[in-house]
Amino acid sequence: MSDFEPFYDVSRSYEDNYEQGPFGAFAEALKDGNGADAAGTTSEGALATFLGQPVNLPFGIPAGPLLNSRFTTAAFHMGFDLATYKTVRSRAWGCNPFPNVLAVHPKSADGSLTPGSAELDEGVLADTNYEQPISISNSFGVPSQSPDVWQPDMRAAIEAAGPGQVLVPSFQGSRVEGMSEEEYIADHATTARLVKETGAKLMVMNTSCPNEGHNRLLCHNPLLVGRITEAVKQEIGDIPLMVKLAYIPSDGDLELMVRSTVGHGTVQGFSTINTISAKLVDANGNQALPGAGRDRSGVCGNAIRGAGLDMVARLAAIREKLGLDFAINGVGGVVSPADYQAYRDAGADSVMSATGAMWDAELAHKIKASR
């Protein structure tokens, strides 16, 4: 793998990637000046849709590795018709210390991690030996530029989309010390309004990053998510809203999430999953990522595909049971055209790949060629 250069360079800091990236094939795509990739409509020659917007193929890259408009524009050029602008906040927010990404090696023969398994708490090996099929740590802490930086850049990212391509802005609220629950809800609404001001045609709200401590994810509180989405919809009106979910073990909790959001008319779709939290250790059993509070990290890539497919299938079953109309965006471990099709077969209306796309810039072209 030493001769391959992911478009997000894991050997550099987040700040260096933001200022100097993207790298590899994505950097070349920006240089060629050919504009967005227009090839690869569906096999029937008709456009698909994503939250009401026409797309060549409902496949792209979720929130995470596309740090700014250079990254999202390169993604469009490489045929990813859905490009998600990395999650923004109402204020500047720092990144966790470098390193943020390590290769992760689960014990199972297929390299998968199972939600709730003992291995997640006992420790999973993490190092710099990046091997396919790839799984990595995701330990960034949801950094964000200030709105005066990201708003004009997001506008440029939206305008760079080609025919049949859509820029997907991601946002979240920020909880700071001393903040009340009402202030926390209001911060989500404020950030959504800031995103709306960029001309966004749709947006996704992140409820699934462990930025408040292990097992304190916002999506584990469906009633609070319901209150937040009501406040957000008051700000954004008819703009479609998707909610990003982590793995939710309980069918009852997942159904309550749907009833509290889609059932109230505030949410038009769900994107799932984000990562699976695991204790990461080095070959000696010591903490793999340096610094206090970093003994655990979200894991993404090949290891979480089974959990992602499970969440999509369960959401699709709830959609049918309740007779509600909402979109499902499948995320997690998509590294091949077969993985894309598996998510579609499980009930996903669209599919995205972060880690797989980072390590295979041609993934969108491969999926289009396979159809």
N, C-alpha and C positions, 0 to 999 in steps of 0.2 A: 504493500500500500504506500510505500515511501515515495513513489513517483507520481502519486495522484494528489491533486490539490482541490479539496472541497471549496465551494464558493464562500463559505464562512471558514476562515482559517483558525482551527482550534489551537494552533500553537501561538497565536497572538491574542492580546487582550481584547475585550469587548470594545474598548475605546479605539484601539487601532483598527479593528474591523470596521467600526462605524466611519472612521475618517478615511480609510484607505481601500476598503472593500467595494465590491465583491472581488473574488479571486478566481483563478482557474478559468473554466469554460464560460462562466458568467461574465468575467472581465472581458473575454474575447467577444462575447455577444454584444457588449456595449460599444466596442471599438468598431464593429463591422458597419454600423450605420444603416443597416437594412430595415430598421423598424421592427415592429412586433411581428411575431410568427403568426401567419394567417392560415397555415395549413392545418389539416387534421380535424375537420368537422366530423360529426357522427357518421356512422356507416350509411345511414339513410340520407345523408346530405343536408339534414335539417339541424338547426341549432337546438341545444338543450337549454335549460334555464337554471339559474341559481338565485333563489329568493326573488323571482320575477324578472331577473336580468338575463338576456340571451348570452349564452356561452357556446363556444365551439365544442368543447368537451368539459363536463363538470369535474375537472381535476385541477389541482393546484397545490399550493404550499400554505400551511397554516401559520398562525402567529408564532414567531420565534426567530427564525434565521434571516428574515428579510428586514434589515435594520432601518432602511431609508429608501428614498425613491430610486437610487442607483440599483439597489438590490431588487426591488419590485419590477423595475423596468427591464433589467436583465432576465428576470424570471419570465416576463411576457415574451421577450425575444427568443427564449428557449422553449416556448410552446406551452408553458404553464398558464392556463387561461384564467385561473383564479390565483391572485397573489395577495396574501394577507400582510398588511403593514403591521410591523411588530407593535404589540400592545402599548398604548400611550396612556398618560395620566394627566391630571389637571395641574401638575407641578413637576419640576425636575426630580428625578429619583435615581440614586446611584446604583451601580452594578455590584454584585458580590465580587470579592477579590479573585484574581486569576490564580489558578486555572478554573475554568467553568465547565469544561468538557473533558471527560475521560472515557476510554473504552470500557464497557461493562460486560462481564462474562458470567451469566447465570450458570448454575450447575446442570440444568436439564439438557438432555441430548439435543433438543431443537433450539436451545438458547432462549426459551420463554420464561417469563415470570408470571406467577399466579397470584392475583390479589388475595390478601389474607394469609399467605403461606408463611411458614416459620422462617424461610430463607430471607425474607425481606427485613426481619429484625435481627437475625443472626449475622448477616453480612454477606454482601455480594462482591466478588473481586472486581476491582477497577484499576486500570493502568493505562499506559499509552500504546498498547498493542492493538491497533485498529484493524479488525478483521471482518470480512464479510461472512454471513449477513450481520450488518452493523447494529450494535446497541450502544448508546452513550448516556452519560450523565447530562442533566440539564440544570445547572446550578448558577443561575443568573440573578434571581431576585426581582425580576420584572423591572429592569431599568427603563427610564424614559427621559427624553429631552424635555425642556420646558415648552409650553404651547407656542411661544413666539418662534421656536425653532421648528417644531414638528408640524404646525398648521400649514405654513407655506410649502413645506416639503411634501406633505400629504396631498395638497392640491396638485403639485407637479406629478406625483405618483398616479393620481386619478386620471389626469390628462394624458398620461403615457400609455394607457391601455389601448390596445388595438381593437379592431372589429371582433366581436365575440369574446372579449376579455373584460374582466371586472377586477378592480382594486377593492379589496375587502379590508376596511379599517377595523382594528381591534382596540378595545379600550377597557379600563377597569377603574373602580374607585380606589382611593388610597386611605388606609386607616393609620392615623398618627396618634401618638400618645395624648390622652385627655379628650379625644374626640367622642362625642355621643353617637348613638346609633342613628339618630336623625341626621346628624352632620355627615355621617358615613354614607347614608342614602343620598343626601344632597350632593355629595362629591361625585357619585356616579352620574347623577343627572347633569351636573355641570360639565363633566368630561364628555358626555354624550352630546351636549349642545356644542361644545368646541369642535367635535368631530363633524357634526352636521354643518357647521360653518364652512368646512372645506369643500362642500359640494358632494359629500358621500351619498351614494345611492342606496346603501345598506350598511349595516355594521354588526359586529359580533362583540358581546360583552363577556369578558373573562371572569369566571367564578371559580376557577379550578387550579390556581397556583398556590402552593403552601407558603405564602408570604407572611402568614400570621402564626406560624408554628405548625408542627406535624399534627395531622388530623384535625386541623381547624380551617378547613376549606369552606369558602362561602357556599359552594354548591351542596354542602352537607346540611344546609339550613334552608330547605325549600320555601318556607314561609317568608323568610327574609328576602330571598331572591324574588319572590312574588311582589313584595313591597317595593323593592328597588326597581324592578322592571316597570311597575306602574308609574313611578316617578320619572324614569327614563322616557317612557312613551309620551308623557306630558310634554317633554322637551322636543322630541324628534318627530312626533306626529305619525304620518303614514309611512315613514321610512322603515323598511323591514328590519327587525331585530332578531339576531340569533344569539343564543347563550352557549358558551363553551363549558362543558362539564368534564369533571374527572370521573373515574370509575365509581359508581354508586352501587354497593353490593345488594341493597334491599330493593326488591321490586316495589314494595309499598312506598318507600321514600322516592323512588324514581317516578312512580305514578303521581305522588303528591307534587313533585316538581312540575310535571306536565299540567296537572289540574290548577296549580297556583300561578301559572304563567300563560300557557296557551289557552287554558280554560277561561282566563280572564281577558283574553284578546290582546295581551301585551307582548307576546313572543311568537315569532313565525318559524322558528327552527332551533335545533340543537346541534352543536358540533361536539363530537366526543370520540376518543378520550384525549386528555392532555398527557400526563405522565403517570407512572406508578412510583410511589415513594419507597425508597429502599435505603438501608444502611450500607454504605460503601466502604470497603476495606482494601488495603494493599496486600501484597503477597505475605506480609508478616502479621496480618490481622489488625493492623493499625488504621486509624481514620485516614481515608484516601484523599479527601479534599481538606486543605488547610483552613484553620480558623474556627472560632467558637460558633456553635450552632449549625455546623456544616457536616455533622456526622451522617446525615441523611441527605439524599438528593432525589429529585425526580429522574426516572429512567425513561428514555424513549427509544424508538427504533424497533428492530425485529422482536425484542423481548416482550413488547406489549401488544402485538397484533391480536393474539387470542382474546385478550381483555377488551380491546377495541371492537372486535367483531361481536363479542358477546353483548356489549352495551348497545350497539346498533340494532342487533336482532331483538333485544328486549324493548328498546324504544319503539321499534316497528310494531311489535306485538301490542304495546300499550296504545299506539296510534290507532290500530285496527279495533282494539277493544272499546276505546272511548269514542271512536268515530270522529276524531279531531283531525284537522288538516294542518300539518306542520312538516317542514323539511328536516331531513337528517343528513348531516355531513359527517362521514366516517373518517376518522384519523387514528393512526397508530400502526407502525410497522409495515407501511406500504413500501416495498422495495422492488416490486416486479409487476408486470401487467396482470399476472394471476391474482396478486393481492388486491389490485384495483377491482377486478371482477368479483372477488370474494366479498368485498364490501358492498358492491352493488347488489349481489345476490342476497345478502343479509338484510337489505332494505334501505341502504344509503342512497339518497338522491344525488349526492356529490361525494367526492373523495379527495383527501389531501395527504401529502407526504412531506415531512420536514427532514428527518434524518436520512431517509432513503434518497430524497432529492439532493441533499448536501453531498452525498457520496456518489450520486449518479445524475449528472446534469442533463443527461439525455433521457431521463425517465419518462417525461411527458411525451416525447417523440416515440419512444418504444411502445407506450400504451396506445397511442393513436395508430401506430403501424399494426398493432395486433388486432384492431377492430375491423 
